[in-house]
Amino acid sequence: MSYENLPMGLLRLVTPQQVRSYALAKGWERIHKVNGQVALFHRPGSEFDQLIVPMEASAPDYARRIADVVMILMEVEHRALTEILGDLLLPDADIVRYRIMSPDAEKGTLPLQEGLRLLEGAKRSILAAACSVLAPVNYHPRMTRTEAVQLLDACELGQTERGSFTVAIACPLRAVEQDQLLVKGTSPFTRRTTTLLMRSARKLVSAIEADLVPTVYQSELGEPVLSANLLDALLRMQPQQDRSSLALSASWASVLPEPEDPAVPTTVNFRREYFPIIEDVCRKLRPSQEPTSSLFVGFVDALNGAPAEDGRMQGETTFLLMQHEEETIRARADLGPEDYQTAIDAHRHAGFVKFRGVLHLGHRIHRITDIGAFQRVEK
């Protein structure tokens, strides 16, 4: 890779301390008693791999010297430039990457709806893992625990990468208030969340590949408890094309030692054919409850009806409904002619509707049956 292809502006933002911390965290050893203008590192087990890190960011050729370091790290770690650079710029954050590998993703693009589902699934997976750190149960009815929400609010979204479509989420180690007073030997809430996420993902894939799926329902000492919420998040990120997969990977903040537990993987790969199994597991982990009629309020998002025998329009209508747990949800319902006309009027004037019905949860879109008391909400 030539210097012309490197983002020199970003390389100048990397500080000498960030590079030194990263190198030490990755096992490079510093060679002392060298020219005080640079820090020299060598990689144990190699005679030739060395990093020469300028001590002053004001040096005229600083960006080029950092570029040399980045290119060596890319070769040694077999990782992309954007990954290495992202880790250097965020030394106090664990970074979780969600990568879709498919023919479309090789061009660096995804269908818009699939991309949005990837973002939503990534968000929900971190939230589910955070809730499981606090309460290791199979299902979280409401993912609104204070620490989990604080962590999610502190996360930052990184750039996508060519050769695949990747969402990178930086999770700051000091995201949660009580972590500001951490004592030596304790792990921040963020690190416990990211390691639990990766261990849970590995547990699920290992069970599928070993044809031991029933073991995921068992609580074993030292093994994470899988939650239906995490599996639901994975299902939202399900790749759509044949010969596609979803990969989760994590890189650890360099200001904190990497997890020593060999049970914490850095990459877990979900092949497309695994997702029907994941859907079955998710369904069994979620508590079985008979659907009950509830009151819904929201907007009419889309009208896809057709004329009835009398010429009046009726049929499928899509809603954006509010106040279901902590989110806005999209759901479809079949409306009769009178309710459909009410929906048309509400859609035309961007107004609210309210009605009663039975909600049936799905992974991409929900459905409502037994519609009753359908009416516009007057402003």
N, C-alpha and C positions, 0 to 999 in steps of 0.2 A: 504494500500500500504506500503510495507516495504522499509526501507532506501536503500536496495540493488538495488531496481528498479528505484531509483531517479538519475538524472544526477548531481552528486555532483560537477563535474567540472563547469557546468553552474551555479549551486547554489552559488558557491564561487564568481562568477562574479557580483552577485546582491549586490549593496551597501546598507548600512543601510539607507541612505537618500532616495533611491529609494523605499524601503519598507515603510518608514514612509510617504512619499508623496502619495503612492498608498493607504495606509490605510485611510489617511485623506480624499482623494478624494472619497473613497467608503463609507464615513460616519462613520468610526470608530472614537471613541473619545479617546484622550490620557489621561491617568491618571498620573498626576504629583506627585512629591514628593515621588518617588520610587528610588530604587537603581540606581545610576547614570550610571551603566554599561549596563543597558537595558532600552528600551522604552516600556512601557506597554500601550496597547490599549484595550478597551472593545467595544462591539457592542451594541448600544442602543436597548433596547427591549429584550435583552437576559441576563440571569444571569450568564451564564457559558462561553460564547464565548469570548476568550481573545487572543491577539497576544503579544508575548514576542519577541521583536526585539533587538538583540545585538547592542550596539553602536559602537563597534570596529570590523571591518572585519578581524582583525588579531587574534581574539580569536581562540583557538585550535579547538573548536567544532562549529565554525561559520556556516559551510555548513549544519550541522545537525540541528542547530537552525532555519536557514532559511527554511530548509525542513519542520520543524514543522509548520512554518507560512504558507507555500504553501499548505500543506495538509489541514489546517483549512480553508483557502480561497477556496480551491476546494470544500470542503463540504458545506460551506456557500453559495457560488455563483453557485454551480452545474455546474462547468465548468471544462474542461480538464486541465491536468497539463501543456501541451504545451501552452495553451492559457494564463493561469495565469503567467507562467514563461516569456512568450514573452512580456506581458504587463509590468512586473516588470523590464525587461531589457531595455525596450524602453519607459521610462516615458514621453518623449517629442514627442511622435508620436501617432496619431490615427491609429488604426489597423483595416482594413477592411478584413473580411474573406469571401471567396467564397467556399461554401461546397456543393459537390455533394453527395447526399444520394441515394444509389442504392445497389443491391446485389453485384456488382463488387466492389464498393467503400468501402463496409464493410471490404474487405480484404486489404484496403489501396492501391489499384491499379485502374487504368483506362486504357482503350485502348489509345495508344499513341496519335492518332489524336484527340481524345476527350480531353485528357489532354492539348494538345497544344491549342485547341480552348478555353479551360477554361482560360488559361493564357492570350491569346489574348483578350478575352472578358473582363476579369478583368481589363486589361490595358485600354481598350477603355471605360469602364464604368467610371473609374476615370477621364479620359481625357474629356469625354462628360459632366460629372458633373461639372468639373472645368470650361469648356467653358460656361456652363449654369449659373454659378455664375456671370460671366462677361457679358453675354448677354442671358437673359431668352427668348429664341426663340424655335420654334418647330424643327428647323433643322440648323445645323452648316455645311456649305459647306466644310470648311477646319478647322480642329481642331488643329490649329497651333498658338493660342494666346500665347504670351510670358509667362504669369503667369502659364497657364495650362501646358506648356511644362516644365517649371522650376519645378513645383510640380512633374510631372511624372518622371523627371530625378532624383529627390531626393528620390523617393520611394525605399523601399528595400523589397525583397521577402523572406518570412519566410518558415519554413518547413511544410510538410504535416502531417496529424494526422491520426492515425488508427481509425477504426470504421466509417470512412467516408473518402473522399478525399478532403482535404482542402487546398486552396491557401490563405496564409495570406500575406497581403501587408501592410507594415508599411509606413505611410505617415507623415513625420516630420512636426511639426508645423512651423518651421522656413525654410521651403523649398523655399519660395518666397522672393526675395531680399527686397522688400519694407516692408515685415513683420519684418525685423530686428529692425525697429524703431517703433514698435507698441506702442501706448499709452494705458493707462489703460482703460478698458471698451470696447475695440475693439477686434473682433475675428480675428485670423489669417485666411489667405486665405484657408489654409488646412482644418481648422475646418468648415469653410463655405462650402467647397466642400464635405466633408464627411457627414455632416448633410443633405445637399441637396440631395446627393445620396440616403441616407436612407429614407428621406421623399418622394422622387420621387418613390422609389420602393414600399413604403407603399401605396401611392396614387394609383398606378397601380393595385396592388393586391386587395386593398379594393374595387375598382371599378369592378373588375372581379368577386369577391366573392359576391358582392351585386347586380350583374346583372345590373350595371349602367355604362357600358363601355363608352357610349356617353359623360359622364361627363369628361373624361380625355382630351377631346378636348377643354374644356371650361377654360378660364382664370379666376380664382377666387382669390379674395384678400386673401393673406396669404398662398395660395397653390402654390406649385412649378409648373412650366411649363415643361411638359414632352417633351423631344426631341426625334426625330427619331434616333439620334445617340446613345442615351442610350438604346433604345429598340433594336437596332441592336446589341449592345454589349451583352445584355441579350440573344438574339437569338443565338449568337455564343456559349454561355455557356449552351445551352439547353441539359439536360440529355437525353441519348438515350434509356435507359432500361425502361420497364414497372415498375410501382410502384417506380419511382424515382422522385427526386426533386432537386432544386437548392435553397440553403439558403444563403442570405446575412446577415452578422452580423457585428457590429462595437463595438469596445471598445475604450474608450476615453483616451487620454493622461492624466496622473495623475498630470502633472504640471499645468493643466488648469481645472477649474471647469467643470463638466459634463453639457451637454445641459439641461437647465431647461424646455425647451419647451416639453410638453408631446406628441406633434405631431412628435417628433424625435424618431423613434423606435430603438431598439438595434438589432432586428432580423426581417427579412422578408423572408417568404418562398414561392417559386414559384413551384407549383406542375407541373408535366409534361404536364397535360392536359390544362394548362393555355397558353402554348406557341403558339398554333395556333391562339388564340385571340390576343396575343402580336404581332404576325406577321401581322395580319390584321390592328392593330392600327399603327404599324410602317409604313406600306405601305401608309396609309392615311395621316400620318404626314409628310412623305417625299414629297417634291414638285414634281408634275407630269411634266415630261419633255419628249418630243419625243427624242428617242435615235438618235444620229448623228454619222456619220462616223468620226473616229479619227485615228491618227497615233500611233502605239504601237511598243515598242522596248523591247526585253527581250530574255530569254533563252527557249529552248525546254526542258520541264521537264519530259514528258512521251509521248510515242508513243503507241497508242492502236488501230491502224487501222487494216484493213483486206484486203485480195486481192479483186480487182475488177474483172469484167468479163474478162478483157484482161490480168489478172495476176498481174497487178501492184498494189502496196499497196496504200490505201487511208483511210481516216476516222478520228476518234477522236484523237486529239493531245492536250496535256496540256502544258501551258506556264507559266513561271514566268515573269511577265511584270513589268517594272519599270516606275517611273515618273508618276504614277497616283495619283494625290494629294500628300500625304506625305508618301506613302508606296509602297511596292512591293506587287502585287496581283497575285493570281493564277486564271487562266481562261482556259476554254476549247473551242476548235473550231473543226469543221469538215473540213478537207482539201481534195482537189482533188489530183489525182496521182502526178502531177508535183510539186505542193506545198508540198505534203507529202515527196517526194524525197528530196526536198530542206531542209525540217525539219530534215530528217534523217542525211543528210550531216552535218548540223549545230550541231545536237546532238552528232554526232560522234567526232567532233572536239571541242566541248564545246564552240561553237561560238554563236554570237548574230544573231537574225533574226529581221526584221522589216516588218510591213505590216499595211494596213488600214482595219478597220472593225468597227462594231457597238457593243458596250459593253452593255450587259444586266446584271445588278447587281443581285447577289444572296447572301445568308447568309453564305454559306460554300465555294462555288466556283462559279465563274462567268462564263458567256458564251459569246462568240463573234461570230457574224454572218456577212454575206456579206463581206467575206475576199477578199482583192484585193491587188495588188502590193506586193506580198509576195516574200521576197528575204533575202539572207544571208547578214550580215554586215561584210565586209572584214576588217580584222585587219590592 
